[in-house]
Amino acid sequence: MPKAQPSVFILCEACRWCATYTDKSRAGDRCATCSGSVLSSFPIMPDEAFTFSYDEKRGVELDFFRRASPKA
Ligand SMILES: [Zn+2]
């Protein structure tokens, strides 16, 4: 079985649209909502999880944490 690819989290800087793709090649380089081209992307490892929050003053906050392994 091939090594799992990291998922990628895409965030549009213009409208805050965001999405997670398991295959980066599917993400494209345009926002699906506003067609903006300023997208931030963050790789997400298969054993990582994160919380996303947006605040008008503080901007976008991403908190990454390691997922508990089911085999641990
Ligand atoms: Zn957008």
PDB file of the backbone (N, CA, C, O) and the ligand in Angstrom, with CONECT records:
HET     ZN  A 101       1
ATOM      1  N   MET A   1       0.844  -1.194   0.000  1.00  0.00           N
ATOM      2  CA  MET A   1       0.000   0.000   0.000  1.00  0.00           C
ATOM      3  C   MET A   1       0.883   1.249   0.000  1.00  0.00           C
ATOM      4  O   MET A   1       1.791   1.354   0.825  1.00  0.00           O
ATOM      5  N   PRO A   2       0.641   2.180  -0.892  1.00  0.00           N
ATOM      6  CA  PRO A   2       1.472   3.386  -0.937  1.00  0.00           C
ATOM      7  C   PRO A   2       1.329   4.220   0.328  1.00  0.00           C
ATOM      8  O   PRO A   2       0.294   4.221   0.994  1.00  0.00           O
ATOM      9  N   LYS A   3       2.397   4.918   0.624  1.00  0.00           N
ATOM     10  CA  LYS A   3       2.401   5.780   1.807  1.00  0.00           C
ATOM     11  C   LYS A   3       1.296   6.828   1.667  1.00  0.00           C
ATOM     12  O   LYS A   3       1.094   7.391   0.591  1.00  0.00           O
ATOM     13  N   ALA A   4       0.597   7.076   2.747  1.00  0.00           N
ATOM     14  CA  ALA A   4      -0.495   8.039   2.705  1.00  0.00           C
ATOM     15  C   ALA A   4       0.037   9.436   2.406  1.00  0.00           C
ATOM     16  O   ALA A   4       1.009   9.887   3.011  1.00  0.00           O
ATOM     17  N   GLN A   5      -0.604  10.101   1.480  1.00  0.00           N
ATOM     18  CA  GLN A   5      -0.266  11.485   1.182  1.00  0.00           C
ATOM     19  C   GLN A   5      -0.864  12.371   2.265  1.00  0.00           C
ATOM     20  O   GLN A   5      -1.958  12.102   2.759  1.00  0.00           O
ATOM     21  N   PRO A   6      -0.152  13.419   2.631  1.00  0.00           N
ATOM     22  CA  PRO A   6      -0.783  14.356   3.558  1.00  0.00           C
ATOM     23  C   PRO A   6      -1.960  15.053   2.885  1.00  0.00           C
ATOM     24  O   PRO A   6      -1.915  15.366   1.695  1.00  0.00           O
ATOM     25  N   SER A   7      -2.994  15.286   3.649  1.00  0.00           N
ATOM     26  CA  SER A   7      -4.086  16.106   3.143  1.00  0.00           C
ATOM     27  C   SER A   7      -3.623  17.555   3.105  1.00  0.00           C
ATOM     28  O   SER A   7      -2.629  17.921   3.732  1.00  0.00           O
ATOM     29  N   VAL A   8      -4.338  18.348   2.382  1.00  0.00           N
ATOM     30  CA  VAL A   8      -3.979  19.762   2.340  1.00  0.00           C
ATOM     31  C   VAL A   8      -5.204  20.608   2.669  1.00  0.00           C
ATOM     32  O   VAL A   8      -6.305  20.381   2.167  1.00  0.00           O
ATOM     33  N   PHE A   9      -4.972  21.572   3.517  1.00  0.00           N
ATOM     34  CA  PHE A   9      -6.011  22.511   3.909  1.00  0.00           C
ATOM     35  C   PHE A   9      -5.793  23.790   3.119  1.00  0.00           C
ATOM     36  O   PHE A   9      -4.699  24.354   3.137  1.00  0.00           O
ATOM     37  N   ILE A  10      -6.827  24.250   2.425  1.00  0.00           N
ATOM     38  CA  ILE A  10      -6.725  25.443   1.572  1.00  0.00           C
ATOM     39  C   ILE A  10      -7.595  26.550   2.171  1.00  0.00           C
ATOM     40  O   ILE A  10      -8.751  26.325   2.532  1.00  0.00           O
ATOM     41  N   LEU A  11      -7.028  27.724   2.265  1.00  0.00           N
ATOM     42  CA  LEU A  11      -7.759  28.864   2.805  1.00  0.00           C
ATOM     43  C   LEU A  11      -7.635  30.036   1.836  1.00  0.00           C
ATOM     44  O   LEU A  11      -6.529  30.404   1.440  1.00  0.00           O
ATOM     45  N   CYS A  12      -8.766  30.618   1.455  1.00  0.00           N
ATOM     46  CA  CYS A  12      -8.765  31.805   0.606  1.00  0.00           C
ATOM     47  C   CYS A  12      -8.568  33.039   1.480  1.00  0.00           C
ATOM     48  O   CYS A  12      -9.302  33.262   2.442  1.00  0.00           O
ATOM     49  N   GLU A  13      -7.562  33.836   1.125  1.00  0.00           N
ATOM     50  CA  GLU A  13      -7.267  35.033   1.926  1.00  0.00           C
ATOM     51  C   GLU A  13      -8.313  36.123   1.702  1.00  0.00           C
ATOM     52  O   GLU A  13      -8.446  37.032   2.521  1.00  0.00           O
ATOM     53  N   ALA A  14      -9.050  36.038   0.607  1.00  0.00           N
ATOM     54  CA  ALA A  14     -10.004  37.092   0.278  1.00  0.00           C
ATOM     55  C   ALA A  14     -11.341  36.905   0.994  1.00  0.00           C
ATOM     56  O   ALA A  14     -11.872  37.854   1.570  1.00  0.00           O
ATOM     57  N   CYS A  15     -11.883  35.698   0.962  1.00  0.00           N
ATOM     58  CA  CYS A  15     -13.234  35.517   1.480  1.00  0.00           C
ATOM     59  C   CYS A  15     -13.300  34.504   2.617  1.00  0.00           C
ATOM     60  O   CYS A  15     -14.376  34.230   3.148  1.00  0.00           O
ATOM     61  N   ARG A  16     -12.131  33.942   2.994  1.00  0.00           N
ATOM     62  CA  ARG A  16     -12.048  32.980   4.105  1.00  0.00           C
ATOM     63  C   ARG A  16     -12.720  31.646   3.801  1.00  0.00           C
ATOM     64  O   ARG A  16     -12.990  30.856   4.705  1.00  0.00           O
ATOM     65  N   TRP A  17     -12.981  31.408   2.542  1.00  0.00           N
ATOM     66  CA  TRP A  17     -13.432  30.073   2.173  1.00  0.00           C
ATOM     67  C   TRP A  17     -12.304  29.102   2.485  1.00  0.00           C
ATOM     68  O   TRP A  17     -11.128  29.409   2.292  1.00  0.00           O
ATOM     69  N   CYS A  18     -12.677  27.950   2.960  1.00  0.00           N
ATOM     70  CA  CYS A  18     -11.633  26.973   3.215  1.00  0.00           C
ATOM     71  C   CYS A  18     -12.146  25.571   2.934  1.00  0.00           C
ATOM     72  O   CYS A  18     -13.348  25.309   2.980  1.00  0.00           O
ATOM     73  N   ALA A  19     -11.233  24.696   2.649  1.00  0.00           N
ATOM     74  CA  ALA A  19     -11.585  23.331   2.330  1.00  0.00           C
ATOM     75  C   ALA A  19     -10.380  22.452   2.604  1.00  0.00           C
ATOM     76  O   ALA A  19      -9.242  22.920   2.623  1.00  0.00           O
ATOM     77  N   THR A  20     -10.642  21.197   2.810  1.00  0.00           N
ATOM     78  CA  THR A  20      -9.573  20.234   2.996  1.00  0.00           C
ATOM     79  C   THR A  20      -9.617  19.224   1.859  1.00  0.00           C
ATOM     80  O   THR A  20     -10.667  18.651   1.571  1.00  0.00           O
ATOM     81  N   TYR A  21      -8.499  19.011   1.228  1.00  0.00           N
ATOM     82  CA  TYR A  21      -8.405  18.047   0.144  1.00  0.00           C
ATOM     83  C   TYR A  21      -7.480  16.918   0.557  1.00  0.00           C
ATOM     84  O   TYR A  21      -6.439  17.144   1.174  1.00  0.00           O
ATOM     85  N   THR A  22      -7.866  15.720   0.214  1.00  0.00           N
ATOM     86  CA  THR A  22      -6.965  14.604   0.475  1.00  0.00           C
ATOM     87  C   THR A  22      -5.974  14.434  -0.670  1.00  0.00           C
ATOM     88  O   THR A  22      -4.977  13.725  -0.533  1.00  0.00           O
ATOM     89  N   ASP A  23      -6.243  15.075  -1.783  1.00  0.00           N
ATOM     90  CA  ASP A  23      -5.340  15.002  -2.932  1.00  0.00           C
ATOM     91  C   ASP A  23      -5.073  16.421  -3.393  1.00  0.00           C
ATOM     92  O   ASP A  23      -5.961  17.092  -3.918  1.00  0.00           O
ATOM     93  N   LYS A  24      -3.843  16.874  -3.193  1.00  0.00           N
ATOM     94  CA  LYS A  24      -3.540  18.277  -3.450  1.00  0.00           C
ATOM     95  C   LYS A  24      -3.796  18.659  -4.909  1.00  0.00           C
ATOM     96  O   LYS A  24      -4.142  19.804  -5.202  1.00  0.00           O
ATOM     97  N   SER A  25      -3.628  17.707  -5.815  1.00  0.00           N
ATOM     98  CA  SER A  25      -3.793  18.031  -7.227  1.00  0.00           C
ATOM     99  C   SER A  25      -5.236  18.390  -7.572  1.00  0.00           C
ATOM    100  O   SER A  25      -5.502  18.975  -8.623  1.00  0.00           O
ATOM    101  N   ARG A  26      -6.156  18.040  -6.692  1.00  0.00           N
ATOM    102  CA  ARG A  26      -7.562  18.374  -6.937  1.00  0.00           C
ATOM    103  C   ARG A  26      -7.924  19.773  -6.467  1.00  0.00           C
ATOM    104  O   ARG A  26      -8.990  20.289  -6.803  1.00  0.00           O
ATOM    105  N   ALA A  27      -7.055  20.376  -5.706  1.00  0.00           N
ATOM    106  CA  ALA A  27      -7.401  21.637  -5.076  1.00  0.00           C
ATOM    107  C   ALA A  27      -7.448  22.781  -6.078  1.00  0.00           C
ATOM    108  O   ALA A  27      -8.202  23.736  -5.892  1.00  0.00           O
ATOM    109  N   GLY A  28      -6.653  22.696  -7.137  1.00  0.00           N
ATOM    110  CA  GLY A  28      -6.603  23.795  -8.082  1.00  0.00           C
ATOM    111  C   GLY A  28      -5.912  25.000  -7.457  1.00  0.00           C
ATOM    112  O   GLY A  28      -5.390  24.903  -6.346  1.00  0.00           O
ATOM    113  N   ASP A  29      -5.902  26.113  -8.142  1.00  0.00           N
ATOM    114  CA  ASP A  29      -5.221  27.289  -7.615  1.00  0.00           C
ATOM    115  C   ASP A  29      -6.151  28.499  -7.539  1.00  0.00           C
ATOM    116  O   ASP A  29      -5.706  29.646  -7.482  1.00  0.00           O
ATOM    117  N   ARG A  30      -7.449  28.212  -7.540  1.00  0.00           N
ATOM    118  CA  ARG A  30      -8.431  29.294  -7.438  1.00  0.00           C
ATOM    119  C   ARG A  30      -9.433  28.954  -6.341  1.00  0.00           C
ATOM    120  O   ARG A  30      -9.757  27.791  -6.102  1.00  0.00           O
ATOM    121  N   CYS A  31      -9.911  30.003  -5.685  1.00  0.00           N
ATOM    122  CA  CYS A  31     -10.947  29.806  -4.686  1.00  0.00           C
ATOM    123  C   CYS A  31     -12.238  29.361  -5.375  1.00  0.00           C
ATOM    124  O   CYS A  31     -12.610  29.900  -6.417  1.00  0.00           O
ATOM    125  N   ALA A  32     -12.914  28.381  -4.788  1.00  0.00           N
ATOM    126  CA  ALA A  32     -14.149  27.870  -5.378  1.00  0.00           C
ATOM    127  C   ALA A  32     -15.303  28.851  -5.207  1.00  0.00           C
ATOM    128  O   ALA A  32     -16.314  28.741  -5.902  1.00  0.00           O
ATOM    129  N   THR A  33     -15.169  29.791  -4.306  1.00  0.00           N
ATOM    130  CA  THR A  33     -16.259  30.717  -4.022  1.00  0.00           C
ATOM    131  C   THR A  33     -16.096  32.052  -4.742  1.00  0.00           C
ATOM    132  O   THR A  33     -17.028  32.510  -5.403  1.00  0.00           O
ATOM    133  N   CYS A  34     -14.933  32.680  -4.626  1.00  0.00           N
ATOM    134  CA  CYS A  34     -14.770  34.023  -5.184  1.00  0.00           C
ATOM    135  C   CYS A  34     -13.772  34.057  -6.331  1.00  0.00           C
ATOM    136  O   CYS A  34     -13.505  35.123  -6.886  1.00  0.00           O
ATOM    137  N   SER A  35     -13.227  32.921  -6.686  1.00  0.00           N
ATOM    138  CA  SER A  35     -12.236  32.819  -7.763  1.00  0.00           C
ATOM    139  C   SER A  35     -10.949  33.580  -7.451  1.00  0.00           C
ATOM    140  O   SER A  35     -10.129  33.816  -8.339  1.00  0.00           O
ATOM    141  N   GLY A  36     -10.780  33.956  -6.206  1.00  0.00           N
ATOM    142  CA  GLY A  36      -9.532  34.606  -5.822  1.00  0.00           C
ATOM    143  C   GLY A  36      -8.360  33.651  -5.966  1.00  0.00           C
ATOM    144  O   GLY A  36      -8.509  32.435  -5.852  1.00  0.00           O
ATOM    145  N   SER A  37      -7.198  34.223  -6.219  1.00  0.00           N
ATOM    146  CA  SER A  37      -6.029  33.379  -6.448  1.00  0.00           C
ATOM    147  C   SER A  37      -5.058  33.411  -5.281  1.00  0.00           C
ATOM    148  O   SER A  37      -4.004  32.777  -5.334  1.00  0.00           O
ATOM    149  N   VAL A  38      -5.402  34.142  -4.225  1.00  0.00           N
ATOM    150  CA  VAL A  38      -4.515  34.189  -3.068  1.00  0.00           C
ATOM    151  C   VAL A  38      -4.975  33.143  -2.067  1.00  0.00           C
ATOM    152  O   VAL A  38      -5.818  33.399  -1.207  1.00  0.00           O
ATOM    153  N   LEU A  39      -4.407  31.985  -2.202  1.00  0.00           N
ATOM    154  CA  LEU A  39      -4.800  30.864  -1.353  1.00  0.00           C
ATOM    155  C   LEU A  39      -3.627  30.457  -0.492  1.00  0.00           C
ATOM    156  O   LEU A  39      -2.496  30.359  -0.968  1.00  0.00           O
ATOM    157  N   SER A  40      -3.899  30.220   0.773  1.00  0.00           N
ATOM    158  CA  SER A  40      -2.897  29.643   1.648  1.00  0.00           C
ATOM    159  C   SER A  40      -3.173  28.155   1.741  1.00  0.00           C
ATOM    160  O   SER A  40      -4.328  27.729   1.762  1.00  0.00           O
ATOM    161  N   SER A  41      -2.131  27.381   1.795  1.00  0.00           N
ATOM    162  CA  SER A  41      -2.340  25.951   1.966  1.00  0.00           C
ATOM    163  C   SER A  41      -1.411  25.427   3.050  1.00  0.00           C
ATOM    164  O   SER A  41      -0.271  25.867   3.194  1.00  0.00           O
ATOM    165  N   PHE A  42      -1.931  24.486   3.795  1.00  0.00           N
ATOM    166  CA  PHE A  42      -1.186  23.879   4.877  1.00  0.00           C
ATOM    167  C   PHE A  42      -1.292  22.371   4.731  1.00  0.00           C
ATOM    168  O   PHE A  42      -2.397  21.837   4.634  1.00  0.00           O
ATOM    169  N   PRO A  43      -0.186  21.690   4.713  1.00  0.00           N
ATOM    170  CA  PRO A  43      -0.278  20.231   4.693  1.00  0.00           C
ATOM    171  C   PRO A  43      -0.759  19.710   6.033  1.00  0.00           C
ATOM    172  O   PRO A  43      -0.390  20.238   7.082  1.00  0.00           O
ATOM    173  N   ILE A  44      -1.571  18.690   5.997  1.00  0.00           N
ATOM    174  CA  ILE A  44      -2.077  18.068   7.223  1.00  0.00           C
ATOM    175  C   ILE A  44      -1.691  16.601   7.187  1.00  0.00           C
ATOM    176  O   ILE A  44      -2.150  15.844   6.332  1.00  0.00           O
ATOM    177  N   MET A  45      -0.851  16.215   8.119  1.00  0.00           N
ATOM    178  CA  MET A  45      -0.420  14.825   8.155  1.00  0.00           C
ATOM    179  C   MET A  45      -1.591  13.924   8.566  1.00  0.00           C
ATOM    180  O   MET A  45      -2.510  14.356   9.261  1.00  0.00           O
ATOM    181  N   PRO A  46      -1.536  12.660   8.120  1.00  0.00           N
ATOM    182  CA  PRO A  46      -2.658  11.760   8.418  1.00  0.00           C
ATOM    183  C   PRO A  46      -2.917  11.597   9.916  1.00  0.00           C
ATOM    184  O   PRO A  46      -4.036  11.286  10.325  1.00  0.00           O
ATOM    185  N   ASP A  47      -1.888  11.807  10.728  1.00  0.00           N
ATOM    186  CA  ASP A  47      -2.105  11.638  12.170  1.00  0.00           C
ATOM    187  C   ASP A  47      -2.257  12.982  12.874  1.00  0.00           C
ATOM    188  O   ASP A  47      -2.142  13.071  14.097  1.00  0.00           O
ATOM    189  N   GLU A  48      -2.514  14.012  12.099  1.00  0.00           N
ATOM    190  CA  GLU A  48      -2.728  15.318  12.710  1.00  0.00           C
ATOM    191  C   GLU A  48      -4.177  15.745  12.548  1.00  0.00           C
ATOM    192  O   GLU A  48      -4.865  15.343  11.610  1.00  0.00           O
ATOM    193  N   ALA A  49      -4.608  16.546  13.459  1.00  0.00           N
ATOM    194  CA  ALA A  49      -5.930  17.145  13.358  1.00  0.00           C
ATOM    195  C   ALA A  49      -5.755  18.612  13.736  1.00  0.00           C
ATOM    196  O   ALA A  49      -4.725  19.004  14.283  1.00  0.00           O
ATOM    197  N   PHE A  50      -6.746  19.395  13.447  1.00  0.00           N
ATOM    198  CA  PHE A  50      -6.607  20.794  13.816  1.00  0.00           C
ATOM    199  C   PHE A  50      -7.983  21.413  13.994  1.00  0.00           C
ATOM    200  O   PHE A  50      -8.990  20.900  13.505  1.00  0.00           O
ATOM    201  N   THR A  51      -7.993  22.499  14.688  1.00  0.00           N
ATOM    202  CA  THR A  51      -9.213  23.273  14.797  1.00  0.00           C
ATOM    203  C   THR A  51      -8.996  24.592  14.074  1.00  0.00           C
ATOM    204  O   THR A  51      -7.899  25.151  14.087  1.00  0.00           O
ATOM    205  N   PHE A  52     -10.034  25.069  13.457  1.00  0.00           N
ATOM    206  CA  PHE A  52      -9.971  26.288  12.670  1.00  0.00           C
ATOM    207  C   PHE A  52     -10.923  27.297  13.286  1.00  0.00           C
ATOM    208  O   PHE A  52     -12.074  26.977  13.582  1.00  0.00           O
ATOM    209  N   SER A  53     -10.446  28.502  13.476  1.00  0.00           N
ATOM    210  CA  SER A  53     -11.361  29.539  13.927  1.00  0.00           C
ATOM    211  C   SER A  53     -10.987  30.860  13.270  1.00  0.00           C
ATOM    212  O   SER A  53      -9.823  31.109  12.954  1.00  0.00           O
ATOM    213  N   TYR A  54     -11.980  31.686  13.075  1.00  0.00           N
ATOM    214  CA  TYR A  54     -11.745  32.970  12.454  1.00  0.00           C
ATOM    215  C   TYR A  54     -12.342  34.060  13.321  1.00  0.00           C
ATOM    216  O   TYR A  54     -13.495  33.989  13.749  1.00  0.00           O
ATOM    217  N   ASP A  55     -11.534  35.056  13.564  1.00  0.00           N
ATOM    218  CA  ASP A  55     -11.974  36.176  14.383  1.00  0.00           C
ATOM    219  C   ASP A  55     -11.635  37.455  13.627  1.00  0.00           C
ATOM    220  O   ASP A  55     -10.535  37.583  13.089  1.00  0.00           O
ATOM    221  N   GLU A  56     -12.561  38.394  13.583  1.00  0.00           N
ATOM    222  CA  GLU A  56     -12.356  39.629  12.820  1.00  0.00           C
ATOM    223  C   GLU A  56     -11.071  40.355  13.218  1.00  0.00           C
ATOM    224  O   GLU A  56     -10.369  40.896  12.364  1.00  0.00           O
ATOM    225  N   LYS A  57     -10.771  40.365  14.499  1.00  0.00           N
ATOM    226  CA  LYS A  57      -9.606  41.096  14.975  1.00  0.00           C
ATOM    227  C   LYS A  57      -8.323  40.291  14.871  1.00  0.00           C
ATOM    228  O   LYS A  57      -7.274  40.805  14.483  1.00  0.00           O
ATOM    229  N   ARG A  58      -8.428  39.043  15.219  1.00  0.00           N
ATOM    230  CA  ARG A  58      -7.205  38.240  15.290  1.00  0.00           C
ATOM    231  C   ARG A  58      -6.905  37.497  13.993  1.00  0.00           C
ATOM    232  O   ARG A  58      -5.811  36.963  13.811  1.00  0.00           O
ATOM    233  N   GLY A  59      -7.881  37.469  13.100  1.00  0.00           N
ATOM    234  CA  GLY A  59      -7.664  36.743  11.864  1.00  0.00           C
ATOM    235  C   GLY A  59      -7.891  35.256  12.050  1.00  0.00           C
ATOM    236  O   GLY A  59      -8.639  34.820  12.925  1.00  0.00           O
ATOM    237  N   VAL A  60      -7.232  34.504  11.215  1.00  0.00           N
ATOM    238  CA  VAL A  60      -7.444  33.060  11.226  1.00  0.00           C
ATOM    239  C   VAL A  60      -6.519  32.405  12.228  1.00  0.00           C
ATOM    240  O   VAL A  60      -5.331  32.718  12.307  1.00  0.00           O
ATOM    241  N   GLU A  61      -7.077  31.510  12.974  1.00  0.00           N
ATOM    242  CA  GLU A  61      -6.274  30.729  13.919  1.00  0.00           C
ATOM    243  C   GLU A  61      -6.417  29.258  13.599  1.00  0.00           C
ATOM    244  O   GLU A  61      -7.521  28.730  13.463  1.00  0.00           O
ATOM    245  N   LEU A  62      -5.291  28.622  13.483  1.00  0.00           N
ATOM    246  CA  LEU A  62      -5.287  27.178  13.278  1.00  0.00           C
ATOM    247  C   LEU A  62      -4.515  26.555  14.424  1.00  0.00           C
ATOM    248  O   LEU A  62      -3.359  26.898  14.668  1.00  0.00           O
ATOM    249  N   ASP A  63      -5.149  25.658  15.110  1.00  0.00           N
ATOM    250  CA  ASP A  63      -4.471  24.955  16.186  1.00  0.00           C
ATOM    251  C   ASP A  63      -4.296  23.501  15.780  1.00  0.00           C
ATOM    252  O   ASP A  63      -5.259  22.747  15.639  1.00  0.00           O
ATOM    253  N   PHE A  64      -3.041  23.136  15.597  1.00  0.00           N
ATOM    254  CA  PHE A  64      -2.765  21.757  15.210  1.00  0.00           C
ATOM    255  C   PHE A  64      -2.495  20.919  16.447  1.00  0.00           C
ATOM    256  O   PHE A  64      -1.901  21.386  17.419  1.00  0.00           O
ATOM    257  N   PHE A  65      -2.927  19.717  16.395  1.00  0.00           N
ATOM    258  CA  PHE A  65      -2.581  18.794  17.476  1.00  0.00           C
ATOM    259  C   PHE A  65      -2.496  17.397  16.890  1.00  0.00           C
ATOM    260  O   PHE A  65      -3.063  17.108  15.837  1.00  0.00           O
ATOM    261  N   ARG A  66      -1.786  16.551  17.586  1.00  0.00           N
ATOM    262  CA  ARG A  66      -1.596  15.210  17.088  1.00  0.00           C
ATOM    263  C   ARG A  66      -2.777  14.346  17.490  1.00  0.00           C
ATOM    264  O   ARG A  66      -3.183  14.311  18.652  1.00  0.00           O
ATOM    265  N   ARG A  67      -3.307  13.660  16.516  1.00  0.00           N
ATOM    266  CA  ARG A  67      -4.424  12.761  16.764  1.00  0.00           C
ATOM    267  C   ARG A  67      -3.969  11.593  17.622  1.00  0.00           C
ATOM    268  O   ARG A  67      -2.857  11.089  17.463  1.00  0.00           O
ATOM    269  N   ALA A  68      -4.809  11.179  18.507  1.00  0.00           N
ATOM    270  CA  ALA A  68      -4.489   9.983  19.284  1.00  0.00           C
ATOM    271  C   ALA A  68      -4.498   8.785  18.353  1.00  0.00           C
ATOM    272  O   ALA A  68      -5.445   8.575  17.594  1.00  0.00           O
ATOM    273  N   SER A  69      -3.443   8.014  18.420  1.00  0.00           N
ATOM    274  CA  SER A  69      -3.390   6.844  17.553  1.00  0.00           C
ATOM    275  C   SER A  69      -4.342   5.769  18.069  1.00  0.00           C
ATOM    276  O   SER A  69      -4.356   5.469  19.262  1.00  0.00           O
ATOM    277  N   PRO A  70      -5.132   5.195  17.173  1.00  0.00           N
ATOM    278  CA  PRO A  70      -6.063   4.152  17.614  1.00  0.00           C
ATOM    279  C   PRO A  70      -5.349   2.897  18.097  1.00  0.00           C
ATOM    280  O   PRO A  70      -5.941   2.074  18.795  1.00  0.00           O
ATOM    281  N   LYS A  71      -4.068   2.746  17.726  1.00  0.00           N
ATOM    282  CA  LYS A  71      -3.340   1.541  18.122  1.00  0.00           C
ATOM    283  C   LYS A  71      -2.560   1.740  19.410  1.00  0.00           C
ATOM    284  O   LYS A  71      -2.007   0.783  19.952  1.00  0.00           O
ATOM    285  N   ALA A  72      -2.508   2.961  19.901  1.00  0.00           N
ATOM    286  CA  ALA A  72      -1.674   3.249  21.069  1.00  0.00           C
ATOM    287  C   ALA A  72      -2.237   2.603  22.329  1.00  0.00           C
ATOM    288  O   ALA A  72      -1.659   2.744  23.406  1.00  0.00           O
TER     289      ALA A  72
HETATM  290 ZN    ZN A 101     -12.418  33.249  -1.910  1.00  0.00          ZN2+
END
